[in-house]
Amino acid sequence: MMQYVKPPLALLRRLIDRQTQSSDIALDVYCAPNPLLREFFWARLWMLTLLIRRFSKPEGACLDFGGGSGIFMPSLASGFRSVDLIDLNTAQAEQMREAYELSNVRITNANIKDFDFGSGRFDAIVAADVLEHFEDLSFPIERIRHWLGARGVLYTSLPSENLAYRLLRVVFGKQKPHDHYHAAWQVEQFLRENGFRKVFGIYHPLFLPLFPLFRISAWQKA
């Protein structure tokens, strides 16, 4: 069964690269001085772990789509036969793989427009807080459909961008990134209109759609 792996604060602080931090979700929020902020973001990955345990088998192959720092990579490596991570900047992910000696993880530093894993390659694809950063969703969703197997599962985590989400940005001193182009409902609507159906969804932090800050969902090809 996939394990929920929470790297120690000391390791995360060593991996922080000041040149790759953003004003929103980056490696620094997982080791933020404020424990409430820290645990809030960790809870998203715990919820994703619950979904993956329910819908995916450990012998499968997984893609961490836009996996960034590799924060979720140790967890994914415990739950799948093989894990690939693709991102434009993989320096922190490389260090994370080395720190955990993840022999079943391969990291690709590339633009998805310039790289192709091949049709139906993956049994699971995790897109955790990444799809909202694409102004045009057409190409990333097409790539995900191409790479996902016929019975594979796509897992998404998406910020709601609702009033509660905006208020919390003020409370914790975070600014909306210039490249947050879509709210969760818009991305999910695009997925439904482009060949996916939601098979299960939960809401962070209360599991129910009561002022949700993130939508965390499992999808399959329609």
C-alpha positions in Angstrom: 0.0 0.0 0.0 1.2 3.5 -0.8 2.7 5.3 2.1 2.2 8.9 3.0 5.8 10.1 3.3 6.5 13.4 4.9 10.1 14.5 4.5 11.7 16.1 7.6 11.9 19.8 7.8 15.7 19.8 8.0 15.8 18.1 4.6 13.3 20.4 3.0 15.1 23.5 4.2 18.3 22.2 2.7 16.6 21.7 -0.7 15.1 25.1 -1.0 16.4 27.0 -3.9 15.7 30.7 -3.6 15.7 31.2 -7.4 12.9 28.7 -7.9 10.5 29.8 -5.1 7.1 31.3 -6.1 4.8 33.4 -4.1 2.3 30.6 -3.8 2.7 26.8 -3.5 6.4 26.0 -3.5 8.7 23.9 -1.4 9.0 26.6 1.2 5.3 26.3 2.3 5.9 22.7 3.4 8.5 23.9 5.9 7.0 27.3 6.7 7.5 28.7 10.2 3.7 28.9 10.7 2.6 25.3 11.5 -1.0 25.9 10.4 0.1 26.9 7.0 2.6 24.0 6.8 0.1 21.4 7.8 -2.6 22.8 5.6 -0.6 22.2 2.5 0.6 18.8 3.7 -3.0 17.7 4.1 -3.5 18.0 0.3 -0.9 15.4 -0.3 -2.4 13.2 2.4 -5.8 13.4 0.7 -4.2 12.6 -2.7 -2.7 9.6 -1.0 -6.1 8.4 0.2 -7.5 8.6 -3.4 -4.5 6.8 -4.9 -4.8 4.0 -2.4 -8.4 3.5 -3.4 -8.1 3.6 -7.2 -4.6 2.6 -8.2 -2.7 -0.7 -7.9 0.9 -0.8 -6.7 2.2 -2.7 -9.7 1.4 0.2 -12.0 3.5 3.0 -13.6 2.8 6.6 -12.4 3.6 10.1 -13.8 4.1 13.0 -11.5 3.0 15.7 -14.1 4.7 19.0 -13.3 6.1 17.5 -10.1 8.3 20.4 -9.3 10.4 20.0 -6.2 9.5 16.3 -6.0 7.7 16.8 -2.6 5.2 14.0 -3.4 7.8 11.7 -5.1 8.8 9.6 -2.0 5.1 8.8 -1.4 4.5 7.9 -5.1 7.6 5.8 -5.2 6.2 3.7 -2.3 2.9 3.1 -4.1 3.9 2.3 -7.7 6.3 0.0 -9.5 7.8 2.9 -11.3 7.4 6.7 -11.2 8.3 9.4 -13.8 8.5 13.0 -12.9 8.5 15.7 -15.6 9.0 19.5 -15.0 10.8 22.5 -16.4 13.0 22.7 -13.3 13.9 19.5 -11.6 16.9 20.5 -9.5 15.1 20.0 -6.2 13.5 16.8 -7.4 16.9 15.4 -8.2 18.1 16.1 -4.7 14.9 14.6 -3.2 15.4 11.4 -5.2 19.0 11.2 -4.0 18.1 11.8 -0.4 15.6 9.0 -0.4 17.6 6.7 -2.8 14.5 6.2 -5.0 15.7 3.6 -7.5 12.3 3.3 -9.2 12.0 7.1 -10.0 13.1 8.7 -13.3 13.2 12.4 -13.7 12.8 14.3 -17.0 13.7 17.9 -17.2 11.7 19.0 -20.3 8.8 21.0 -21.6 5.8 18.7 -22.3 5.6 20.2 -25.7 9.0 18.8 -26.6 8.8 15.3 -24.9 6.6 12.3 -25.4 6.5 9.3 -23.1 4.4 7.4 -25.6 0.7 6.4 -25.9 -0.9 4.8 -22.8 2.3 4.6 -20.9 0.9 5.3 -17.4 -1.6 3.7 -15.1 -1.8 6.8 -13.0 -1.0 10.5 -13.6 -0.8 13.0 -10.7 -1.3 16.7 -11.6 -1.1 18.3 -8.2 -1.7 22.1 -8.3 -0.2 22.4 -11.8 -3.0 22.6 -14.4 -4.2 26.0 -13.3 -0.8 27.4 -14.4 -1.5 26.7 -18.1 -3.3 29.6 -19.8 -4.3 27.2 -22.6 -5.4 23.9 -21.1 -5.8 22.2 -24.5 -2.2 20.9 -24.9 -1.6 19.6 -21.3 -4.9 17.8 -21.2 -4.3 16.3 -24.6 -0.8 15.2 -23.4 -2.4 13.6 -20.3 -5.0 11.8 -22.3 -2.3 10.5 -24.7 0.0 9.3 -21.9 -2.7 7.8 -19.7 -3.7 4.2 -20.2 -7.2 3.2 -21.2 -8.1 2.3 -17.6 -5.7 4.6 -15.9 -6.6 7.3 -13.4 -5.8 11.0 -13.4 -5.5 12.6 -9.9 -5.8 16.4 -9.7 -5.5 18.9 -6.9 -6.8 22.4 -7.8 -7.1 25.6 -5.9 -10.7 26.9 -5.7 -9.8 30.6 -5.9 -13.0 31.3 -4.0 -13.5 34.0 -1.4 -12.2 31.9 1.5 -9.1 31.0 -0.6 -8.5 34.7 -1.3 -8.9 35.7 2.4 -6.4 33.1 3.5 -3.9 34.5 1.0 -4.3 37.8 2.9 -3.9 36.2 6.3 -0.7 34.3 5.4 0.7 37.1 3.2 0.6 35.3 -0.1 -0.1 36.9 -3.4 -1.9 35.2 -6.3 0.7 34.2 -8.8 0.4 35.9 -12.2 0.1 32.4 -13.8 -2.9 31.2 -11.9 -5.2 31.4 -14.9 -8.1 29.1 -13.8 -10.1 28.2 -10.7 -10.7 24.6 -9.9 -14.2 24.5 -11.3 -12.9 25.8 -14.7 -10.2 23.2 -15.0 -12.7 20.5 -14.0 -15.2 21.7 -16.5 -12.5 21.6 -19.2 -11.6 18.0 -18.3 -15.3 17.0 -18.6 -15.6 18.7 -22.0 -12.4 17.0 -23.2 -12.8 13.3 -22.6 -12.7 12.8 -18.8 -15.2 11.9 -16.2 -14.8 12.4 -12.5 -15.0 9.1 -10.6 -14.5 10.6 -7.1 -13.8 13.9 -5.5 -13.1 15.3 -2.0 -12.6 18.8 -0.8 -9.9 20.3 1.4 -10.1 21.0 4.3 -13.5 19.6 5.3 -13.9 16.8 2.7 -17.3 18.3 1.9 -18.0 21.3 -0.5 -18.3 23.8 2.4 -16.1 26.7 1.4 -13.5 24.3 -0.1 -10.0 25.7 -0.7 -8.9 22.8 -2.9 -10.7 20.2 -5.0 -8.9 16.9 -5.0 -10.3 14.4 -7.6 -9.8 11.2 -9.5 -10.7 11.0 -13.2 -10.8 8.4 -15.9 -11.2 8.7 -19.7 -14.9 9.0 -20.6 
